[in-house]
């Protein structure tokens, strides 16, 4: 079958049209106001739409609809979900710790990961071993301006087994999979020895090449601390081919 002539390309977010391309119109591209969507017309056309100034409101289900000219008026579409993630501006913080502990003392510390969306998942280790569930104290999320702060407490009675070479290491890890993974570790000594070195360690965020390419294809300029995750979005780097069947 010969290729049909393109009549229109339309983009929607959550059912609301925000971009229309009709090659016979002058100008061919039209933009409509939709919350969280700002189209960069200089980078958009019949086969690609690029969004600028991405923010949390940009998350949602996006759909592209392509129609052929007469006489067939064939229409094809594809959709997928885009999630915008706000990463914490700093790593997790441990608070409440003492510079040294004696056997029989009670450790009461909190780990906090500030201002993100979604919230970071927190976990504790003691000398590299996962803290038992009964040691953990869970707190409600703190929500401010659509961003979420996570807090996870750790409480246990110090035993001799908690010291390795007279040292105890408490580590908190904050994770927003698969793009964010950072830790904060506090080392203290036992008995009457002088302690303590506070050490913050960061593990670089891991983003696959596939995810990076998908985000940039759809349009992700000026993200700063924002990251885009796009799942199942067939984006139509050549949507016109949908009509050639």
N, C-alpha and C positions, 0 to 999 in steps of 0.2 A: 504494500500500500504506500502510495506517495505521502509525503509529509503534509499534514493539514496546516493551514495558515493560522498563526496565533491571533486570537481575538483579545484575550485578557488574562492577566495574572493578578490574583487577589490574595492578600495575607490577612489573617485574623488572629486575634489573641482573645481566648475565652469567648469566642463567638462574635466579637466586635471587630469589624474591618478597620485596619489601620494603614494599609498600603494597597494601591491599585495601579496596575500598569496596563495601559491600552496603547499599543504601538501606533495606532492611527490618530490618536488625540494629540493636541498640541497645548501644553507639553504632555508627553505620554504618561508621566508619573503623577499620582495624586496621593497626598498623605492626610489621614484623618486622626484626630486627637483621641488617644486611648491612654489610660493611666499606666505609667511605667514604660511607655513606648515612645522613643524619639528616633525617627528614621534619619539616617544620613543619606540624603538624596544623591550626593556625589559618588557614593559607593554602592548604590542600588540600581537595579535595572530589571530586565525581564526574567533573569535567571537567579538573581541574588538580591536579598535585602539585608542591609547592615544597620544594626541598632547602635546608637551612641548614648553615652551617659547612663549605663546600666545601673539599676538599683534594685532593692528588694521587691519593689512593686512590679519589676519586669518579669518575675517568676510567673509561670502559667503554661497553659496548653496553646501551642501555636499551630496554625493550619494554613496550608497553601493550596489554592484552588486554581487550576489552569483550564482554560476553555479555548476551543478551536473556533475558527470562523465558519460561516455557512459554507457548504450546506449541512455539514455533519453536526456542528455545535457539540462535539464530544467534550466532556468535562472529566478531569481526573483531579484527585486531591491526595494529600498526605499530611499527617500531623504528628506531633510529639511534644513532650513536656520539657521545658527549660526551668531549671532551678538555679537561682542566684544565691550564693553563699557569702555571708559576711564573716570574715575570719577575725579572730582576736588580734588586737594590735600588739599584744605582748604574750609571753608564755605564761603558764600557770604559776601561781604563787603559793608557797607553803607559809602558814602563819600559826602562831601559838606555841611553837616549839621552845624548849629550854636549851641552854648551852650544854648541859650535861644531865645525865640521869643515873640514879642508883637502882639496883635491883629492888623491886617492890614499888617503885614509883609508877605513876600512871601517865602515859603519853596521851595528850589531847592536842591534836593538830587538825587544821583544815587546809584543804587544797581548793583554790578558787581559779576558775578560768573565766575571764571577763568578756562581756559584750560580744556575742557572736550570734549568728543564725545560720543553721540550727545550733542548739547548745552543744558544747563539747562533752564527750563522754570521758569521765574521769576514772582513774584506777590508782591503787596504791601498791607498792612493793616494799618489803622490809628485807634489807640485805639481798635484794635481787629476787626474792620469793614473793609470789602473790599474797597479799594480805588476806587472812581468813574473812569470810563474810561477816562473822560476828564482831569483827573489829571495826566495821564500816558504819558510819553514821550518815544517812542520806538527808538532804535538805531540799525544800522546794526550790524550783527555779526562780531567780530574780529577773523580772521582765521590766525593761525600761526602753521606751521608744522603739519597740519591735525587736530589740536585741535581748539576748538571754545570757544570764550569768549563772554558771554551774558551781556548786559547792559540795564537796564530799569530805566528811570528817573521818578521822582515824583515832580510835581510842582503845588502848590496851595496857595491861600491867606488864612492866618490864621484868623479864626473866634473864637469867644468865645466858640462855641460848640465843638471846637477841643480840648479843655482842660477838663480833668476829674480830679477833685481835684487838679487843677493848674498844671496838668501834661499831656503831650502829648506823646504817644508811637507810633513810626514808626517802622514797622517790614517788612523786606524783606524775602521772602522765595524762595529758589532755589530747583527745583525738577527735577530729571530724573527718571521717573516712570519705574519700581516699586522699584528701588534699592537705590535711593538717595533722601534725604529730609532734608535740613538744613536751619536754620534761623539766621538772625542777627537783633537785636532789639536795637533801640536808644531811650532813654527816655530823654525828655527835659521839663523844666518848663517854665511858662510864666511870663510876667511882669518883675519885677526887682529881682525876687528870684534867688538864686544860683541854677544851674542845674548841672548836667547832669551826668548820669551814662550810659556808653556804655556797653552793655551787649550782648555777643554772646551766642546763645543757639543752641544746635545741637539736632536733632532728629535722632536716629539710623536708618540706612538703613534697609528696610524691604525686605527680600528675602524669598520666600516660600520654604518649605522643598522640594517640588517637583522640583523647579527650581535648587536648590542647588544640588540635586541628579543627575539631567540630566547633569549638567555641569561637575561634577566630573566623571560620567560614560564615557563621551566622551573624557575626558582628560583635566585637567585644572591646572597642577602643576605650581607653581611659578608665580601666577597671580599678586601678589602685589596689586597695585591700579586698576588692570583690573578686570572687571566682565564679565562673559559670560551669555548671554541670548540665550536659544535655543528654537525656536518655531517649533512645528510639526515635530521635528526630531525623527524618529523612530529608535532608534539606537540599534537595532540589538545587544542587549546584548546576544541574541541567534539567530543570523541570519541564522544559519544552519537549524532552524526549518521552515524557509520559503520554504524549498524544500520538506517538509514532508506534503503533501496535498493529 
